[in-house]
């Protein structure tokens, strides 16, 4: 008898990765039946999902919809999304409400997409990285529930270089491109192909839930410093790309939204590491335990060529 696996955010980067991975894994596809949750079942992505799995509309502000979505479920993957208004209340409410209902409905296992508690690790020095801290606090709440759980904490998405142009190299005006940050060149980013590889980390948990109960996959292929990132982008675009450290004030002018989050978040990474102390070992463990070979940044750019700002 197959187990129902509920995947929230099934049309998003993390959720879609999990759905596709499970469907294409010979063992997991036999063990789990997917119920894909989305706020908009009429979207193009949701319509495509309907050809493969059960698609259900639900959102945490409608408790009845969550209760219906979690009826008869065995395992629940929960991911929260950033909100520009009342982000803490939105994300914490999403995670805790969904987790509470999962317990009430008799679910056996929760997998939660978490992040680093920046404020706690930094002793309050960096207190404005709310999108990270709220997920960490929701993780702590879930750990206290009477249900088995495991966690995945994703690194910096490789997709961001195309989706968020302000983190990508910019033209210097002399035929070169500059990757600018207010941090040192040694700041190391744990990069992950969110769409291609999230399922490989979550898939490991799904395959051996008892083995990974209470554990966190710090999900990334490897850590790359900023000069390495610039060099890899240069190689795959055929352009001259260099890293340049600028002041926090200068870099803030290039960030179109959540400026303080990015400024403090990157400063935290420079000082403590993305996942905090021991980030290198945490990523190494996740790589060894992932269910399948992970995508390097070089391989990602080969499959998804990056168009630099100002290039033809």
N, C-alpha and C positions, 0 to 999 in steps of 0.2 A: 504493500500500500504506500503510495507516494505521500510525502509531506507537503503541505502548502507553505510556500515561501512567499511572504509579502515583501515587495520592494517598493518603498516610498521613493518619490522622485524618479520614477521609472523612465521618464523621457529626458532626464538630465544627464550630465556627464557620468556621474558615479553610478546612478541607477541603471542606465542603459548598458553600461559596461558589465554590471553584474548579470543582468538579464541575458545578454548575449553570451557571456561566458558560461553560465549554467546551461543554456540551451545547447551549446556546442561541446560540452564536456560529457563524454560517454557515460560516466558514472553518475555525476550530479543530475543530469537530465532525466535519469531513471529514478533518482531518489526524491527529487523535488518537483512540484508543480507550481509554477509561478503565477502569482496574482499581482499584477502591476498597478500601482496606485499613481494617479495623476489628478491634478486640479482641473485639467481641461481634456476630457476624453475625446473631444472633437478636433483637437489639433492634428496636424499632419503626422507628427511623430507618434501620437497615440493611435491613430488609425493604422499606421504601419505595424504597431505592436499587436493590435487586435488580430492580425493574421497569424500571430505566433503564440500569444498567451492571453489569459483572462485580464481584461482591463477594467478597473473600477475607479469611479470618481470619489475622492475624499479629500478633506482638509481639516486641520485641527480645530478651526473655528466652528466647525459643524460636528459636534461630538457624535451625533447619530451616524454620520457617514463613516467615522473612524470605527465605531462599534460594528457596523455592518461589514466593513472591510476586513476586520480582524476576527470575524467569526470563523471558527474551525481552523485557525492558523496554527502552524507549528513554530516557524522561525520568522522573525521580523527584522528587516533592515531599515533603519531609521536614519535619514539625513535631513538636516535643517538648512535653510537658505537665508542668506543675508537680506535684511530689510532696512532701507534707508531711514525708516521711521520706527522708533522704539525697538531697535534690533534685539536688545537683551530680552525684553518681554516676549517678542515674537519667537525667537529661537528657543528660549527656555520653555515657553509654553508649548511649542510644537513637540519638542522632545519628551517632556515629562508627561504631557497629556497622552500622547501616543503610547508611551511606555506603560503608564498606569492602565490604560485600556487593554493593552496586550496581556498584562497580568490578569486582569479581570476576566478576559475571554479565554484564559487557560493556555496561552502560548507557552512554549517550553524554552525559547531562546531568543535573545535580542542581540543583534549586531548593530552597533551605533558608530556613526562617522563623527569622530571627535577631533579635537585639536589641543595644542599646548596651552597650559595655564600660564600665560605670559606674566600677569600681575603677580601671581603667587611665586613663581620662580625668581622673578626680579625683585622680590621684596617690596613691591609697590612702586618701583621706579618707573615701570612702563604700565600705566593703568588705562590706556585708551584703546587697547587692542581687543575691544569687546567681542568681535566675531570669533576670536580664539577662546577667550576666557569663558564665554557663555557655553560653548560646547564642552569645555572641560568641566564646568560646574554641572551641566546636564549629565555628563558621564558619571560624575560622583553620585548623583541622584540615582541613576540607573543601577550602579553597583550596589546600592542599598536596598534594591527591590528583591522580593523572593522569586527570582527567576535567573537562570543561567544567562551569562552575557559575555561578549567579547567585543573588541573595538578595533577600528581601523582609523589611523590618523594620517591623512594624505599630506605629502610634501607640496611644493610649489608646482602648479600644473604647467606642463610644457605648452599646453594650449594657450596659456596667458600671453605668450609673446606675440601671437596673432590677434587675440581677442581683446587685449588691453595694451594698445600701442604705446602708452606712456612708460611701460616697463621694457620696451624693445629699443634697439639702437635708433638714434635720430641723426639726420644729416648734419654734418658740421659746416657745410657750405664750401668745402674745398675738395669735394669728391670722396670724402671719407664719412664713416658713420661712427657715432660715439655712444657707447652703452654707459649711461650716467647713473650714479647712485651717490648718496651722501655717506655711504659706508666705505670701509676699506676694501681693497681688491681681494683680500683674503676671506671676505664673507662667503660662506659656503651655502649654496641653495640645494636642498634635496629635491631633485626634479623627478616628476612622475608623469607618465602618459595617462591622464585620468580616464579617458575614454577607452584606451587600449588595455590598461593594466589594472584598474581598480578591481575588476572581477577576479584577477589572479590572486590577490590578497584575501578578498572575501571568500573566494572559492576554497582556499585552504581551510578557513574556519568551517565552512559548510561541510567539507569532506571529513574533518576530524574535530567536531565541536567540543568534545570532552577534553581533548588535548590542549585546545587553545582557550578554554574557559577562563575568564578573568584577565586575559592577556591582550596586549595592544600591538597591532602591526603598524610600525612607523613606516608608512608606505612610500618608497622612492626607489628608483633604480640605483642612484649613486648621488653623492654630494659633489657639486661643481662650484669652484670659486668663480668670481666675476670675470677674471681674465680668461679662464678656460671657456666660459660661456661665450665671450666675445670672439674667441678664436674659432670655436665650433661654428658660430653663426657666419663668420667671415668665410670659412671653408665652404659652407653649403650655399652661400649666396654669391660667392665670387667677388665680394666687396671687401674693402679695407675697413675693418671694424676694430675699435680699440675701447678699452675701459677707461673712464675718467671719473675720479672722485670729485664731487662738487659739494658746496655747502648745503646744509639741510634747507635753508631758506630758498636757495636756487632750485633745488629739486622739488620742493613743495609746489612751486609755480607750475610744474609740469603735470601734477597729479590732479585730474579733474573731479574726483570724488573720494570720500573717505580719506582725506589727506592725512589726518592725524593717525589713523589706523596704520597706513602704510609707513609713515615716518617712524613711529614707535616700533612697529613690527619689524622693520628692517634693522633698526638700531638694536633691538633685542637679539636678532639673529647674529649681528656682528659681535655682540658681547657674550651671548650665552649659547648660541646655536639655535637653529630653527626648532628643534625638539627639546632644547635645553641641553645641559651637560650630558656628554656621552652620545651625542647625535650620531656620530659615525658608527658606533657599535650598534645602536638601535636600528639603523638602516641596514647594516650588514646582516643582522638577525632576520629582519623582514625579507630581505632578498633570498636568503637561504631557505626560508620557510614558505615562500610564495609558491603557488601552484602553476608553474610554468615560467619560461624565460621572459624576463622583463625587457622593455624597450629602452635602449640607450638614447640620449639626446641626439646623437648623430643619426641613429636609425629613424628617430621621429622626424627629423628635418628632411631626411631622404623621402619619407612617405608623405610628409606635409610641408612642402617648400614654403619658406617664410618670405613674404614680400616686404622688404624694408621700406619705411616711410621715405618718400622722395625718390624711390627707384622706379624705373619704367617697367 
